[in-house]
Amino acid sequence: MYTTQQIRLIGQPVRSLQTMLRALSFAYDFLPRLTPDGIFGERTLEAVMLFQREFHPPVTGRVNQSTWDAIANLYRLGVAAGTWSAGGFPAGGITVAPGSSSVHINVLQSMFRALAQVLEEVEEGAVTGVNDPVTARNIRWLQRIANRPETGILDQSTWNLAARLYTIFVTLAQA
């Protein structure tokens, strides 16, 4: 079991904890949206206590092995099931077809640029805000690995998959 002081000194496990709690916050509105910074501060303590209240009593605010495992297991279940909705993409069935432009394509293209450094199937293209041929091919690749129709159209489901891959292969890999 770690004390708050010990956790403040550790850094990377705290950042991993914050990353998992942040992902969970997209599915569970009662959890605050943390910014993973590696510091076990008040907002992280609040998130841990709220998690414990709802999923893993007693509420202590301490992240012992049992609490860590409960958070990690729920996080892994969400990643495996593809249930994490990533913020930043508009609700309401919005789509961005090949050849169309959108501010959301800028973000997606930035994610693809980072993913191209670690996944050889992803092409690195320019960040233009246009669903250009490189972006559409990357979207079709995402759709193929998710067993969805390969349209090249960016929608909420494709966005969520890109964001999950980015979290796993870029964000968590640097933690």
N, CA, C and O of each residue as an XYZ file, in Angstrom:
700
protein
N       0.845     -1.167      0.000
C       0.000      0.000      0.000
C       0.897      1.238      0.000
O       1.917      1.269      0.687
N       0.516      2.254     -0.769
C       1.297      3.478     -0.878
C       0.636      4.609     -0.116
O      -0.591      4.700     -0.057
N       1.449      5.461      0.459
C       0.929      6.689      1.047
C       0.863      7.735     -0.057
O       1.478      7.564     -1.110
N       0.131      8.805      0.172
C       0.039      9.874     -0.822
C       1.423     10.424     -1.134
O       1.722     10.708     -2.294
N       2.258     10.577     -0.140
C       3.612     11.093     -0.343
C       4.413     10.160     -1.248
O       5.127     10.623     -2.138
N       4.302      8.860     -1.030
C       5.026      7.915     -1.868
C       4.537      7.978     -3.310
O       5.331      7.930     -4.249
N       3.240      8.083     -3.472
C       2.689      8.137     -4.827
C       3.147      9.395     -5.540
O       3.426      9.345     -6.738
N       3.236     10.525     -4.844
C       3.717     11.759     -5.468
C       5.130     11.584     -6.006
O       5.495     12.205     -7.004
N       5.912     10.758     -5.365
C       7.298     10.577     -5.763
C       7.461      9.625     -6.937
O       8.508      9.623     -7.586
N       6.467      8.830     -7.217
C       6.607      7.779     -8.209
C       6.419      8.294     -9.638
O       7.206      7.927    -10.510
N       5.439      9.105     -9.910
C       5.268      9.744    -11.218
C       4.601      8.903    -12.289
O       3.416      9.094    -12.565
N       5.333      7.971    -12.906
C       4.788      7.231    -14.038
C       3.594      6.355    -13.674
O       2.618      6.346    -14.424
N       3.617      5.618    -12.563
C       2.400      4.883    -12.206
C       1.215      5.824    -11.961
O       0.073      5.475    -12.259
N       1.485      7.001    -11.425
C       0.406      7.967    -11.204
C      -0.147      8.427    -12.547
O      -1.361      8.550    -12.708
N       0.721      8.678    -13.497
C       0.268      9.087    -14.834
C      -0.576      7.972    -15.467
O      -1.587      8.253    -16.110
N      -0.171      6.723    -15.289
C      -0.949      5.600    -15.811
C      -2.306      5.526    -15.123
O      -3.327      5.315    -15.777
N      -2.318      5.700    -13.808
C      -3.572      5.728    -13.048
C      -4.482      6.828    -13.584
O      -5.666      6.597    -13.827
N      -3.926      8.020    -13.767
C      -4.711      9.151    -14.261
C      -5.232      8.890    -15.675
O      -6.358      9.265    -16.001
N      -4.421      8.254    -16.509
C      -4.847      7.944    -17.872
C      -6.030      6.980    -17.857
O      -7.000      7.161    -18.594
N      -5.941      5.957    -17.011
C      -7.052      5.002    -16.922
C      -8.304      5.678    -16.374
O      -9.398      5.475    -16.901
N      -8.150      6.481    -15.317
C      -9.315      7.164    -14.739
C      -9.916      8.155    -15.737
O     -11.134      8.323    -15.786
N      -9.074      8.805    -16.523
C      -9.584      9.730    -17.543
C     -10.414      8.963    -18.575
O     -11.505      9.401    -18.939
N      -9.910      7.831    -19.043
C     -10.671      7.028    -20.014
C     -11.993      6.590    -19.409
O     -13.028      6.631    -20.074
N     -11.963      6.172    -18.155
C     -13.193      5.760    -17.484
C     -14.178      6.922    -17.363
O     -15.390      6.710    -17.388
N     -13.671      8.134    -17.233
C     -14.555      9.295    -17.065
C     -15.423      9.547    -18.295
O     -16.466     10.192    -18.190
N     -15.005      9.045    -19.461
C     -15.831      9.198    -20.655
C     -17.045      8.276    -20.611
O     -18.070      8.559    -21.232
N     -16.926      7.181    -19.882
C     -18.047      6.253    -19.746
C     -18.847      6.509    -18.477
O     -20.033      6.186    -18.415
N     -18.208      7.086    -17.467
C     -18.841      7.314    -16.164
C     -18.721      8.795    -15.816
O     -17.669      9.266    -15.384
N     -19.818      9.514    -16.014
C     -19.818     10.967    -15.855
C     -19.460     11.450    -14.451
O     -19.034     12.594    -14.292
N     -19.621     10.617    -13.442
C     -19.335     11.061    -12.077
C     -17.831     11.201    -11.827
O     -17.426     11.825    -10.846
N     -16.999     10.625    -12.705
C     -15.551     10.755    -12.544
C     -15.064     12.042    -13.211
O     -15.490     12.364    -14.320
N     -14.178     12.776    -12.545
C     -13.648     13.996    -13.165
C     -12.699     13.657    -14.316
O     -12.048     12.612    -14.307
N     -12.627     14.547    -15.300
C     -11.691     14.387    -16.416
C     -10.322     14.852    -15.955
O     -10.069     16.051    -15.842
N      -9.460     13.920    -15.697
C      -8.115     14.239    -15.246
C      -7.211     14.540    -16.426
O      -7.420     14.034    -17.529
N      -6.214     15.362    -16.187
C      -5.130     15.559    -17.128
C      -3.948     14.793    -16.566
O      -3.416     15.170    -15.522
N      -3.521     13.722    -17.232
C      -2.416     12.925    -16.698
C      -1.133     13.746    -16.597
O      -0.523     14.095    -17.608
N      -0.734     14.049    -15.360
C       0.469     14.848    -15.136
C       1.467     14.175    -14.201
O       2.545     14.713    -13.947
N       1.106     12.988    -13.684
C       2.016     12.261    -12.820
C       2.033     12.732    -11.375
O       2.842     12.255    -10.580
N       1.148     13.663    -11.023
C       1.094     14.191     -9.653
C      -0.213     13.748     -9.010
O      -1.294     14.025     -9.529
N      -0.108     13.066     -7.888
C      -1.297     12.591     -7.176
C      -1.815     13.751     -6.327
O      -1.547     13.844     -5.129
N      -2.570     14.636     -6.994
C      -3.113     15.802     -6.329
C      -4.566     15.613     -5.929
O      -5.077     14.494     -5.892
N      -5.226     16.733     -5.630
C      -6.607     16.690     -5.139
C      -7.582     16.070     -6.139
O      -8.459     15.298     -5.752
N      -7.433     16.408     -7.429
C      -8.380     15.867     -8.424
C      -8.188     14.370     -8.604
O      -9.160     13.642     -8.807
N      -6.955     13.903     -8.532
C      -6.708     12.465     -8.630
C      -7.276     11.757     -7.410
O      -7.905     10.706     -7.531
N      -7.056     12.332     -6.243
C      -7.615     11.769     -5.014
C      -9.136     11.697     -5.116
O      -9.742     10.687     -4.759
N      -9.750     12.777     -5.607
C     -11.208     12.803     -5.775
C     -11.662     11.683     -6.715
O     -12.631     10.983     -6.423
N     -10.963     11.513     -7.844
C     -11.337     10.480     -8.808
C     -11.212      9.089     -8.192
O     -12.082      8.241     -8.392
N     -10.140      8.851     -7.448
C      -9.948      7.551     -6.800
C     -11.083      7.292     -5.810
O     -11.645      6.197     -5.778
N     -11.416      8.293     -5.010
C     -12.469      8.115     -4.001
C     -13.827      7.889     -4.653
O     -14.609      7.064     -4.180
N     -14.116      8.607     -5.727
C     -15.383      8.402     -6.431
C     -15.425      7.021     -7.067
O     -16.464      6.361     -7.053
N     -14.302      6.580     -7.625
C     -14.236      5.233     -8.178
C     -14.503      4.208     -7.077
O     -15.293      3.281     -7.260
N     -13.845      4.379     -5.941
C     -14.036      3.440     -4.837
C     -15.487      3.441     -4.354
O     -16.048      2.388     -4.051
N     -16.084      4.624     -4.284
C     -17.479      4.710     -3.829
C     -18.397      3.890     -4.717
O     -19.285      3.195     -4.223
N     -18.187      3.967     -6.025
C     -19.094      3.316     -6.965
C     -18.729      1.866     -7.276
O     -19.617      1.042     -7.491
N     -17.440      1.545     -7.304
C     -17.025      0.241     -7.816
C     -16.226     -0.624     -6.840
O     -16.238     -1.849     -6.961
N     -15.537     -0.016     -5.882
C     -14.578     -0.804     -5.107
C     -14.431     -0.268     -3.681
O     -13.377      0.253     -3.313
N     -15.506     -0.400     -2.872
C     -15.409      0.076     -1.494
C     -14.379     -0.745     -0.711
O     -14.046     -1.859     -1.117
N     -13.882     -0.223      0.380
C     -14.271      1.015      1.047
C     -13.589      2.227      0.413
O     -12.603      2.094     -0.313
N     -14.124      3.388      0.697
C     -13.568      4.631      0.195
C     -12.439      5.068      1.130
O     -12.676      5.512      2.254
N     -11.218      4.931      0.640
C     -10.042      5.301      1.437
C      -9.206      6.384      0.768
O      -8.480      7.117      1.440
N      -9.308      6.484     -0.545
C      -8.455      7.401     -1.287
C      -7.071      6.830     -1.544
O      -6.258      7.445     -2.234
N      -6.807      5.670     -0.997
C      -5.509      5.014     -1.199
C      -5.591      4.088     -2.402
O      -6.610      3.440     -2.644
N      -4.503      4.041     -3.143
C      -4.445      3.146     -4.300
C      -3.554      1.965     -3.922
O      -2.363      1.933     -4.232
N      -4.170      0.995     -3.242
C      -3.444     -0.235     -2.946
C      -3.565     -1.150     -4.159
O      -4.172     -0.774     -5.162
N      -3.002     -2.330     -4.075
C      -3.011     -3.245     -5.228
C      -4.428     -3.602     -5.648
O      -4.716     -3.710     -6.840
N      -5.307     -3.785     -4.680
C      -6.686     -4.152     -4.983
C      -7.402     -3.038     -5.756
O      -8.113     -3.317     -6.721
N      -7.222     -1.792     -5.342
C      -7.845     -0.657     -6.035
C      -7.238     -0.506     -7.429
O      -7.960     -0.297     -8.403
N      -5.909     -0.611     -7.522
C      -5.233     -0.508     -8.822
C      -5.795     -1.566     -9.777
O      -6.130     -1.261    -10.921
N      -5.896     -2.809     -9.299
C      -6.401     -3.896    -10.144
C      -7.842     -3.646    -10.590
O      -8.194     -3.934    -11.734
N      -8.678     -3.114     -9.694
C     -10.073     -2.831    -10.047
C     -10.158     -1.767    -11.143
O     -10.939     -1.901    -12.085
N      -9.354     -0.711    -11.016
C      -9.340      0.352    -12.027
C      -8.814     -0.207    -13.343
O      -9.411      0.012    -14.397
N      -7.697     -0.929    -13.284
C      -7.081     -1.469    -14.500
C      -8.001     -2.467    -15.199
O      -8.084     -2.479    -16.428
N      -8.683     -3.292    -14.433
C      -9.580     -4.280    -15.043
C     -10.756     -3.615    -15.746
O     -11.119     -4.008    -16.855
N     -11.351     -2.615    -15.111
C     -12.471     -1.916    -15.747
C     -11.992     -1.172    -16.989
O     -12.682     -1.142    -18.009
N     -10.811     -0.575    -16.897
C     -10.230      0.112    -18.049
C     -10.000     -0.879    -19.197
O     -10.381     -0.605    -20.335
N      -9.381     -2.023    -18.907
C      -9.103     -3.022    -19.941
C     -10.389     -3.552    -20.565
O     -10.442     -3.785    -21.772
N     -11.417     -3.743    -19.759
C     -12.699     -4.197    -20.301
C     -13.239     -3.187    -21.306
O     -13.749     -3.576    -22.357
N     -13.136     -1.909    -21.002
C     -13.611     -0.866    -21.913
C     -12.800     -0.811    -23.186
O     -13.357     -0.640    -24.270
N     -11.469     -0.955    -23.069
C     -10.618     -0.946    -24.257
C     -10.930     -2.150    -25.126
O     -11.085     -2.017    -26.340
N     -11.025     -3.328    -24.516
C     -11.276     -4.554    -25.280
C     -12.645     -4.525    -25.951
O     -12.803     -4.994    -27.078
N     -13.625     -3.978    -25.256
C     -14.979     -3.949    -25.802
C     -15.192     -2.802    -26.777
O     -16.201     -2.753    -27.479
N     -14.233     -1.875    -26.818
C     -14.367     -0.731    -27.709
C     -15.437      0.239    -27.266
O     -16.075      0.885    -28.097
N     -15.643      0.349    -25.945
C     -16.729      1.189    -25.462
C     -16.309      2.605    -25.110
O     -17.169      3.448    -24.851
N     -15.028      2.890    -25.093
C     -14.636      4.250    -24.710
C     -14.942      5.214    -25.832
O     -14.458      5.062    -26.954
N     -15.732      6.184    -25.523
C     -16.017      7.250    -26.464
C     -15.000      8.347    -26.225
O     -14.831      8.802    -25.094
N     -14.336      8.768    -27.255
C     -13.324      9.799    -27.096
C     -13.956     11.167    -27.276
O     -14.766     11.375    -28.180
N     -13.589     12.079    -26.426
C     -14.088     13.438    -26.551
C     -13.536     14.095    -27.795
O     -12.573     13.613    -28.391
N     -14.141     15.178    -28.176
C     -13.615     15.952    -29.288
C     -14.341     15.754    -30.597
O     -14.149     16.540    -31.526
N     -15.171     14.726    -30.703
C     -15.900     14.515    -31.946
C     -17.368     14.822    -31.685
O     -17.917     14.380    -30.676
N     -18.015     15.570    -32.575
C     -19.400     15.974    -32.310
C     -20.370     14.809    -32.322
O     -20.220     13.867    -33.100
N     -21.349     14.881    -31.467
C     -22.407     13.867    -31.426
C     -23.412     14.155    -32.540
O     -23.309     15.162    -33.240
N     -24.364     13.275    -32.690
C     -25.454     13.535    -33.617
C     -25.253     12.985    -35.010
O     -25.858     13.483    -35.960
N     -24.416     11.966    -35.157
C     -24.285     11.333    -36.457
C     -23.485     12.120    -37.475
O     -23.634     11.892    -38.676
N     -22.645     13.035    -37.035
C     -21.799     13.810    -37.945
C     -20.806     12.865    -38.622
O     -20.275     11.961    -37.976
N     -20.552     13.065    -39.906
C     -19.554     12.298    -40.646
C     -18.729     13.256    -41.498
O     -19.165     14.359    -41.830
N     -17.519     12.801    -41.842
C     -16.656     13.582    -42.736
C     -16.207     12.653    -43.854
O     -15.386     11.760    -43.645
N     -16.750     12.874    -45.032
C     -16.485     12.023    -46.192
C     -15.125     12.347    -46.808
O     -14.600     13.442    -46.603
N     -14.548     11.403    -47.562
C     -13.313     11.703    -48.284
C     -13.490     12.948    -49.156
O     -14.512     13.117    -49.821
N     -12.492     13.798    -49.141
C     -12.535     15.047    -49.896
C     -13.109     16.211    -49.119
O     -12.938     17.361    -49.524
N     -13.788     15.944    -48.010
C     -14.386     16.996    -47.187
C     -13.387     17.489    -46.150
O     -12.410     16.810    -45.830
N     -13.652     18.682    -45.633
C     -12.762     19.226    -44.603
C     -13.528     19.397    -43.294
O     -14.745     19.580    -43.278
N     -12.784     19.333    -42.213
C     -13.352     19.494    -40.877
C     -12.205     19.726    -39.905
O     -11.106     19.203    -40.088
N     -12.470     20.506    -38.882
C     -11.457     20.717    -37.852
C     -11.105     19.393    -37.181
O      -9.983     19.226    -36.703
N     -12.037     18.460    -37.138
C     -11.801     17.163    -36.504
C     -10.801     16.326    -37.301
O     -10.106     15.481    -36.736
N     -10.731     16.558    -38.593
C      -9.741     15.852    -39.417
C      -8.333     16.282    -39.010
O      -7.409     15.468    -39.042
N      -8.156     17.550    -38.628
C      -6.835     18.003    -38.158
C      -6.354     17.147    -36.991
O      -5.208     16.696    -36.973
N      -7.229     16.927    -36.024
C      -6.875     16.140    -34.842
C      -6.604     14.696    -35.245
O      -5.617     14.101    -34.811
N      -7.480     14.133    -36.076
C      -7.303     12.752    -36.526
C      -5.975     12.598    -37.272
O      -5.247     11.629    -37.051
N      -5.662     13.541    -38.145
C      -4.404     13.468    -38.886
C      -3.201     13.560    -37.945
O      -2.180     12.915    -38.184
N      -3.312     14.348    -36.890
C      -2.231     14.413    -35.900
C      -2.071     13.076    -35.185
O      -0.950     12.634    -34.934
N      -3.191     12.432    -34.856
C      -3.123     11.105    -34.241
C      -2.476     10.114    -35.205
O      -1.640      9.309    -34.796
N      -2.856     10.166    -36.479
C      -2.275      9.258    -37.467
C      -0.766      9.478    -37.603
O      -0.006      8.520    -37.747
N      -0.336     10.738    -37.558
C       1.104     11.024    -37.659
C       1.865     10.343    -36.526
O       2.929      9.765    -36.748
N       1.323     10.410    -35.320
C       1.978      9.768    -34.180
C       1.899      8.247    -34.298
O       2.881      7.555    -34.031
N       0.740      7.724    -34.695
C       0.578      6.272    -34.831
C       1.474      5.699    -35.924
O       1.913      4.553    -35.827
N       1.747      6.485    -36.961
C       2.609      6.021    -38.051
C       4.026      5.726    -37.562
O       4.760      4.969    -38.198
N       4.404      6.313    -36.450
C       5.737      6.067    -35.895
C       5.833      4.699    -35.230
O       6.932      4.181    -35.037
N       4.688      4.108    -34.876
C       4.707      2.834    -34.146
C       3.904      1.720    -34.823
O       4.068      0.552    -34.471
N       3.052      2.050    -35.773
C       2.259      1.044    -36.484
C       2.561      1.158    -37.979
O       2.243      2.169    -38.606
N       3.170      0.131    -38.537
C       3.601      0.250    -39.927
C       2.443      0.313    -40.919
O       2.637      0.737    -42.058
N       1.239     -0.101    -40.509
C       0.091     -0.046    -41.408
C      -0.461      1.370    -41.577
O      -1.217      1.634    -42.512
N      -0.089      2.277    -40.679
C      -0.613      3.644    -40.725
C       0.347      4.518    -41.540
O       1.556      4.524    -41.310
N      -0.221      5.247    -42.490
C       0.569      6.159    -43.312
C       0.653      7.522    -42.636
O      -0.330      8.010    -42.078
N       1.821      8.125    -42.690
C       1.981      9.479    -42.148
C       1.696     10.480    -43.260
O       2.328     10.452    -44.316
N       0.749     11.352    -43.009
C       0.406     12.373    -43.986
C       0.478     13.750    -43.362
O       0.831     13.898    -42.192
N       0.150     14.729    -44.130
C       0.156     16.119    -43.652
C      -1.123     16.396    -42.864
O      -2.148     15.745    -43.060
N      -1.033     17.380    -41.971
C      -2.206     17.829    -41.216
C      -2.801     19.000    -41.992
O      -2.300     20.123    -41.931
N      -3.873     18.720    -42.719
C      -4.471     19.713    -43.608
C      -5.918     20.045    -43.262
O      -6.448     21.069    -43.693
N      -6.550     19.178    -42.484
C      -7.964     19.365    -42.183
C      -8.881     18.834    -43.267
O     -10.100     18.981    -43.181
N      -8.301     18.217    -44.287
C      -9.076     17.643    -45.393
C      -8.942     16.124    -45.331
O      -7.843     15.604    -45.139
N     -10.042     15.423    -45.491
C     -10.016     13.969    -45.546
C      -9.451     13.589    -46.913
O     -10.171     13.168    -47.819
N      -8.133     13.754    -47.022
C      -7.412     13.525    -48.269
C      -7.187     12.023    -48.488
O      -7.568     11.215    -47.641
N      -6.571     11.643    -49.620
C      -6.393     10.211    -49.899
C      -5.632      9.441    -48.809
O      -6.000      8.307    -48.502
N      -4.587     10.025    -48.222
C      -3.838      9.338    -47.164
C      -4.732      9.146    -45.941
O      -4.764      8.062    -45.358
N      -5.444     10.178    -45.560
C      -6.332     10.093    -44.396
C      -7.438      9.074    -44.640
O      -7.745      8.270    -43.759
N      -8.037      9.099    -45.825
C      -9.107      8.150    -46.151
C      -8.585      6.709    -46.119
O      -9.295      5.805    -45.677
N      -7.332      6.487    -46.592
C      -6.757      5.132    -46.523
C      -6.566      4.705    -45.073
O      -6.833      3.555    -44.725
N      -6.105      5.622    -44.225
C      -5.936      5.299    -42.808
C      -7.280      5.005    -42.143
O      -7.384      4.100    -41.316
N      -8.296      5.767    -42.505
C      -9.639      5.519    -41.963
C     -10.136      4.149    -42.415
O     -10.693      3.393    -41.618
N      -9.933      3.829    -43.693
C     -10.352      2.506    -44.191
C      -9.599      1.387    -43.469
O     -10.181      0.339    -43.184
N      -8.328      1.592    -43.172
C      -7.563      0.596    -42.412
C      -8.195      0.396    -41.033
O      -8.368     -0.741    -40.593
N      -8.546      1.499    -40.342
C      -9.220      1.383    -39.046
C     -10.516      0.603    -39.177
O     -10.812     -0.271    -38.362
N     -11.283      0.924    -40.203
C     -12.558      0.250    -40.412
C     -12.353     -1.237    -40.707
O     -13.137     -2.077    -40.266
N     -11.297     -1.554    -41.454
C     -11.007     -2.963    -41.767
C     -10.665     -3.741    -40.497
O     -11.173     -4.846    -40.303
N      -9.821     -3.192    -39.636
C      -9.435     -3.939    -38.435
C     -10.592     -4.056    -37.442
O     -10.576     -4.916    -36.561
N     -11.600     -3.181    -37.590
C     -12.791     -3.250    -36.735
C     -13.915     -4.051    -37.392
O     -15.029     -4.110    -36.872
N     -13.615     -4.671    -38.546
C     -14.622     -5.443    -39.294
C     -15.852     -4.604    -39.633
O     -16.990     -5.052    -39.492
N     -15.593     -3.385    -40.080
C     -16.672     -2.483    -40.500
C     -16.529     -2.225    -41.993
O     -15.461     -2.462    -42.556
N     -17.569     -1.750    -42.637
C     -17.443     -1.400    -44.053
C     -16.353     -0.345    -44.254
O     -16.281      0.635    -43.513
N     -15.521     -0.556    -45.249
C     -14.386      0.332    -45.524
C     -14.822      1.482    -46.426
O     -14.717      1.407    -47.650
N     -15.311      2.544    -45.796
C     -15.856      3.681    -46.542
C     -14.894      4.863    -46.640
O     -15.004      5.681    -47.553
N     -13.960      4.954    -45.709
C     -13.089      6.124    -45.661
C     -13.770      7.325    -45.030
O     -13.191      8.411    -44.982
N     -14.995      7.145    -44.544
C     -15.764      8.217    -43.912
C     -15.464      8.232    -42.416
O     -15.562      7.202    -41.749
N     -15.105      9.384    -41.897
C     -14.893      9.523    -40.457
C     -16.242      9.683    -39.770
O     -17.019     10.581    -40.094
N     -16.506      8.791    -38.811
C     -17.702      8.882    -37.990
C     -17.286      8.675    -36.533
O     -16.103      8.507    -36.240
N     -18.259      8.687    -35.626
C     -17.960      8.561    -34.194
C     -17.237      7.253    -33.879
O     -16.269      7.254    -33.118
N     -17.687      6.154    -34.446
C     -17.093      4.853    -34.166
C     -15.629      4.798    -34.621
O     -14.769      4.296    -33.897
N     -15.356      5.311    -35.806
C     -13.993      5.318    -36.325
C     -13.118      6.255    -35.502
O     -11.959      5.944    -35.225
N     -13.663      7.387    -35.118
C     -12.946      8.331    -34.249
C     -12.568      7.652    -32.931
O     -11.431      7.762    -32.472
N     -13.530      6.951    -32.330
C     -13.267      6.292    -31.047
C     -12.156      5.259    -31.174
O     -11.304      5.153    -30.293
N     -12.160      4.501    -32.259
C     -11.113      3.505    -32.465
C      -9.748      4.177    -32.616
O      -8.769      3.730    -32.018
N      -9.676      5.242    -33.407
C      -8.405      5.963    -33.573
C      -7.919      6.503    -32.231
O      -6.732      6.423    -31.913
N      -8.835      7.046    -31.455
C      -8.451      7.608    -30.155
C      -7.969      6.516    -29.201
O      -7.023      6.732    -28.444
N      -8.606      5.352    -29.230
C      -8.160      4.242    -28.372
C      -6.770      3.777    -28.779
O      -5.914      3.559    -27.921
N      -6.535      3.623    -30.079
C      -5.208      3.213    -30.538
C      -4.166      4.255    -30.154
O      -3.063      3.908    -29.732
N      -4.508      5.519    -30.297
C      -3.592      6.593    -29.912
C      -3.272      6.499    -28.418
O      -2.115      6.625    -28.017
N      -4.298      6.276    -27.601
C      -4.080      6.157    -26.161
C      -3.166      4.983    -25.849
O      -2.237      5.117    -25.052
N      -3.414      3.843    -26.462
C      -2.640      2.642    -26.173
C      -1.212      2.746    -26.696
O      -0.266      2.468    -25.960
N      -1.042      3.141    -27.950
C       0.275      3.081    -28.589
C       1.097      4.353    -28.468
O       2.309      4.322    -28.684
N       0.472      5.463    -28.131
C       1.227      6.706    -28.012
C       1.218      7.207    -26.566
O       2.272      7.342    -25.944
N       0.030      7.480    -26.038
C      -0.059      8.048    -24.694
C       0.492      7.098    -23.636
O       1.377      7.474    -22.867
N      -0.022      5.876    -23.591
C       0.419      4.928    -22.560
C       1.837      4.452    -22.793
O       2.549      4.138    -21.839
N       2.264      4.394    -24.055
C       3.627      3.951    -24.350
C       4.658      4.945    -23.840
O       5.798      4.569    -23.569
N       4.269      6.212    -23.704
C       5.194      7.233    -23.207
C       5.113      7.391    -21.716
O       5.947      8.065    -21.113
N       4.095      6.763    -21.097
C       3.916      6.895    -19.657
C       4.918      6.059    -18.899
O       4.911      6.051    -17.668
